[in-house]
C-alpha cells in the first residue's frame, strides 16, 4: 500500500500515459516510479503555501503541471 503523506491527506493523483509513473499531490508534489518499487523519483516542495489541487503529467513524464490552492499553475520539468 502506498501512503504518500503521514499527517495530511492526498488531494489528487494521476498516472502518466504509460502507467509507469504516478504523480501525487498534497502538501507537495511527488512522482513515484512503478519500476522503482513505487519509490519517490522526484519531489517538489515549492507548490504554494496551501498545497496542490490538481496535477497532470506531460508527454513521456518530461514535465509535471501542478495547480495549487493559490490559483497558480506551476510547470516542473524533467521528472524522469
C-alpha positions as CSV (number, residue, x, y, z in Angstrom):
1,X,0.0,0.0,0.0
2,X,1.3,3.4,-1.0
3,X,0.9,6.1,1.7
4,X,2.4,9.4,0.4
5,X,1.6,11.5,3.5
6,X,1.7,10.7,7.2
7,X,-0.3,13.6,8.5
8,X,-2.1,15.1,5.5
9,X,-4.4,13.6,3.0
10,X,-3.6,13.2,-0.7
11,X,-5.5,15.8,-2.7
12,X,-5.0,14.3,-6.2
13,X,-3.3,11.5,-8.0
14,X,-2.7,10.7,-11.7
15,X,-0.8,8.2,-13.8
16,X,1.2,9.4,-16.8
17,X,0.1,8.0,-20.2
18,X,2.5,5.0,-20.0
19,X,1.3,4.0,-16.5
20,X,4.9,3.8,-15.2
21,X,4.7,7.0,-13.1
22,X,2.2,8.0,-10.5
23,X,2.0,11.7,-9.6
24,X,0.6,12.6,-6.2
25,X,-0.4,16.0,-4.9
26,X,-1.0,17.2,-1.4
27,X,1.3,19.4,0.7
28,X,3.9,18.9,-2.1
29,X,4.0,17.2,-5.5
30,X,5.7,13.8,-5.8
31,X,6.3,11.3,-8.6
32,X,6.5,7.6,-7.8
33,X,8.0,5.1,-10.2
34,X,6.5,1.6,-10.8
35,X,9.8,0.2,-11.9
36,X,11.5,1.6,-8.8
37,X,9.2,-0.4,-6.4
38,X,7.0,2.7,-6.0
39,X,9.8,4.8,-4.6
40,X,9.8,8.6,-4.9
41,X,11.7,9.5,-8.1
42,X,11.1,13.3,-7.9
43,X,9.6,15.7,-5.3
44,X,8.8,19.4,-5.4
45,X,8.1,21.3,-2.2
46,X,7.5,24.7,-3.8
47,X,3.9,24.2,-4.7
48,X,2.5,27.1,-2.8
49,X,1.5,27.6,0.8
50,X,-1.8,25.7,0.7
51,X,-0.7,22.7,-1.5
52,X,-1.8,21.0,-4.7
53,X,-5.3,20.8,-6.1
54,X,-4.6,19.2,-9.5
55,X,-1.8,17.8,-11.5
56,X,-1.1,16.4,-15.0
57,X,1.9,14.7,-16.4
58,X,3.4,16.0,-19.6
59,X,4.4,13.8,-22.5
60,X,6.9,11.0,-21.5
61,X,6.8,12.4,-17.9
62,X,9.2,15.2,-19.0
63,X,7.1,17.7,-17.1
64,X,4.5,18.0,-14.4
65,X,1.8,20.6,-14.4
66,X,0.7,21.4,-10.9
67,X,-2.3,23.5,-10.0
68,X,-2.2,25.0,-6.5
69,X,-4.8,26.2,-4.0
70,X,-3.3,29.7,-4.6
71,X,-4.8,29.5,-8.2
72,X,-1.4,29.3,-9.8
73,X,-0.2,26.8,-12.4
74,X,3.4,25.6,-11.9
75,X,5.3,23.6,-14.6
76,X,8.1,21.5,-13.3
77,X,10.5,19.8,-15.7
78,X,12.4,16.5,-16.1
79,X,10.6,14.2,-13.8
80,X,12.4,11.2,-15.3
